[in-house]
Amino acid sequence: MSRSGASAQPRKYDILVWGATSFTGSRLVEYLALNAPAGTKIAIGGRNQAKIEEVRAELAAKHPDAPVGIRAMDILVGDSMDGARMREIAAEARVVASTVGPYAVYGEQLVRACVAEGAHYCDITAEMPWVRGLHRELNDAAVRNNVHIAPMCGFDCIPADLGCFMLAKYARSEFHEPLLHVKGSIVGIRGGVSGGTLATLANQLGIEARRFWTRLFSARRAAAATTTTATATATATATATATGAATEDREGPPTNGRETGRWPIHYDRTLKRWQTFWIMSIVNVMTANWAGRVLNYGPAFSYAETMTVRSLAQAVVYGLGWVYGAALMLFAPTRSLLYALRIIPRPGEGPSEAFMRRGYFSLHLEALSETETFYGKVSASSDPGYQETVKYLAESALCLALDRSSSSSSFRPGIYPPSVIMGDALLARLRARGCQFDVGRAPIPARLVAADKKTA
Ligand SMILES: NC(=O)c1ccc[n+]([C@@H]2O[C@H](COP(=O)([O-])OP(=O)(O)OC[C@H]3O[C@@H](n4cnc5c(N)ncnc54)[C@H](OP(=O)(O)O)[C@@H]3O)[C@@H](O)[C@H]2O)c1
């Protein structure tokens, strides 16, 4: 059988939720049961049959009349590290939505299985080095097999990614111009964090720290190796290889998520507010720039992202806070202390329902085309990291499962950001679910920015 037709073959399940016992995964099952069209075939999976049964029983008791019956959902059991089992599981589903992280630890076999078995895939990773490796190794096979692999369908990076996508379309349709630059600022946010997210952050920080030392030592070794003109060439090559720049391919993710030429702490004249470093900007910037390059928003399109604060002092405190927080999570002894003192949640734990209901976020976007400045806003009035993330991931899975044949918009095969894979179809779905993606010529006035804190 030609693999290109594999995903079009009848499958037992439309969507498999992989990681149904996770903090995010159980909420994903609940969202799909309540919001997927009746008749959608959903299975739930993970490594522990008893625990999955417990989640299913709890959700079924809570929602006995859900449009997609929860009690009847089949359970698929397997270990994410078992490649052969992942292939059996992937072969049963049209789309796999995974919440098993850290993805750099547990994610690879499942993506390989989906590519091989012709199952589409989406997740909520924010681990760009992992995605870069997947793209390098598996993108050609995914394109050949006509499979859509969409990582980063959570709060990282849907608002930035689809926000820039929306602005690029607006620049083309309204001004007939390419999009050159977008400056994003988180102008209001309240949200919780789960143990799984913190475990993923710790793992990611460890990888980055190792990369940093490798880069430093390989550049030093190269510098010491030669003395003349060859020195410059060797140093440049070693540094470029270590940073990934030498192998950066136009279709793959960029290697740098920092805005060059601007200090993250600065005063924004449009918002009339101080800006500071925002930790998720690193992955959001790389994702939006990656999509901009693949979809050709404009020559050398770039995205930058910061966070709005009240004063310069707060900007400095927040900026340093991220650095101290990351350092505490990086080292095992301080991390253990944070767990022991219950300052941070363990894997499987997360914010309470009441806390999440009070969540919100608002992302202000200022865009430049060749001759125009215009504005966008992406916002929501529930917890960004969990309630909005679950909505984004569920709608991505539904989009891949149900919209490819009915939608007039094109779906690109391969391993790419959500905007590149699903673009208009996903944007339409999210808008229909109440997610605000607004664009217009007028700036968002400061008082509206403040009011956004709950009314977004
Ligand atoms: N992008 C975003 O905005 C965003 C938002 C939220 C979360 N996330 C990411 O989503 C991921 C999940 O977070 P979470 O807090 O929901 O995680 P969590 O509650 O800690 O759950 C982790 C899940 O992984 C499963 N698992 C672990 N090892 C496994 C294995 N070998 N085989 C199969 N399953 C295995 C666990 O199963 P058991 O229950 O059996 O232990 C559990 O279901 C994290 O990587 C986090 O960073 C991203």
The ligand as a MOL file (V3000), in Angstrom:
LIG
                    3D

  0  0  0     0  0            999 V3000
M  V30 BEGIN CTAB
M  V30 COUNTS 48 52 0 0 0
M  V30 BEGIN ATOM
M  V30 1 N 2.4310 24.5070 25.5280 0
M  V30 2 C 1.7420 24.7520 26.6070 0
M  V30 3 O 1.1910 25.8100 26.7480 0
M  V30 4 C 1.6160 23.6910 27.6520 0
M  V30 5 C 0.6520 23.8180 28.6530 0
M  V30 6 C 0.5310 22.7910 29.5900 0
M  V30 7 C 1.3670 21.6900 29.5340 0
M  V30 8 N 2.3160 21.6120 28.5500 0 CHG=1
M  V30 9 C 3.2020 20.4260 28.4440 0
M  V30 10 O 2.3950 19.2730 28.3860 0
M  V30 11 C 3.0770 18.1880 28.9830 0
M  V30 12 C 2.1490 17.5260 29.9890 0
M  V30 13 O 1.9940 18.3640 31.1270 0
M  V30 14 P 1.0900 17.8730 32.3610 0
M  V30 15 O 1.2990 18.8040 33.4790 0
M  V30 16 O -0.2920 17.6150 31.8680 0 CHG=-1
M  V30 17 O 1.8310 16.4810 32.6620 0
M  V30 18 P 1.6330 15.4400 33.8710 0
M  V30 19 O 0.3490 15.7020 34.5820 0
M  V30 20 O 2.8780 15.3850 34.6590 0
M  V30 21 O 1.4480 14.0530 33.0760 0
M  V30 22 C 2.4640 13.3950 32.3760 0
M  V30 23 C 1.8220 12.2380 31.6130 0
M  V30 24 O 2.8370 11.4870 30.9520 0
M  V30 25 C 2.5500 10.1150 31.1780 0
M  V30 26 N 3.7660 9.3350 31.0020 0
M  V30 27 C 4.9620 9.5260 31.6120 0
M  V30 28 N 5.8340 8.6000 31.1790 0
M  V30 29 C 5.1830 7.8280 30.2770 0
M  V30 30 C 5.5550 6.7160 29.4920 0
M  V30 31 N 6.7880 6.2030 29.5320 0
M  V30 32 N 4.6380 6.1740 28.6550 0
M  V30 33 C 3.3830 6.6860 28.5900 0
M  V30 34 N 2.9740 7.7330 29.3220 0
M  V30 35 C 3.8670 8.2870 30.1560 0
M  V30 36 C 2.0070 10.0730 32.5880 0
M  V30 37 O 1.3630 8.8500 32.8480 0
M  V30 38 P 1.0090 8.3720 34.3610 0
M  V30 39 O -0.1890 9.1800 34.7890 0
M  V30 40 O 0.7030 6.9430 34.2020 0
M  V30 41 O 2.1900 8.6580 35.2220 0
M  V30 42 C 1.0530 11.2650 32.5070 0
M  V30 43 O -0.1470 10.9050 31.8310 0
M  V30 44 C 4.3650 18.7580 29.5890 0
M  V30 45 O 5.4310 18.5000 28.7060 0
M  V30 46 C 4.0990 20.2590 29.6450 0
M  V30 47 O 5.2620 21.0310 29.5390 0
M  V30 48 C 2.4430 22.5870 27.6180 0
M  V30 END ATOM
M  V30 BEGIN BOND
M  V30 1 1 1 2
M  V30 2 2 2 3
M  V30 3 1 2 4
M  V30 4 1 4 5
M  V30 5 2 4 48
M  V30 6 2 5 6
M  V30 7 1 6 7
M  V30 8 2 7 8
M  V30 9 1 8 9
M  V30 10 1 8 48
M  V30 11 1 9 10
M  V30 12 1 9 46
M  V30 13 1 10 11
M  V30 14 1 11 12
M  V30 15 1 11 44
M  V30 16 1 12 13
M  V30 17 1 13 14
M  V30 18 2 14 15
M  V30 19 1 14 16
M  V30 20 1 14 17
M  V30 21 1 17 18
M  V30 22 2 18 19
M  V30 23 1 18 20
M  V30 24 1 18 21
M  V30 25 1 21 22
M  V30 26 1 22 23
M  V30 27 1 23 24
M  V30 28 1 23 42
M  V30 29 1 24 25
M  V30 30 1 25 26
M  V30 31 1 25 36
M  V30 32 1 26 27
M  V30 33 1 26 35
M  V30 34 2 27 28
M  V30 35 1 28 29
M  V30 36 1 29 30
M  V30 37 2 29 35
M  V30 38 1 30 31
M  V30 39 2 30 32
M  V30 40 1 32 33
M  V30 41 2 33 34
M  V30 42 1 34 35
M  V30 43 1 36 37
M  V30 44 1 36 42
M  V30 45 1 37 38
M  V30 46 2 38 39
M  V30 47 1 38 40
M  V30 48 1 38 41
M  V30 49 1 42 43
M  V30 50 1 44 45
M  V30 51 1 44 46
M  V30 52 1 46 47
M  V30 END BOND
M  V30 END CTAB
M  END
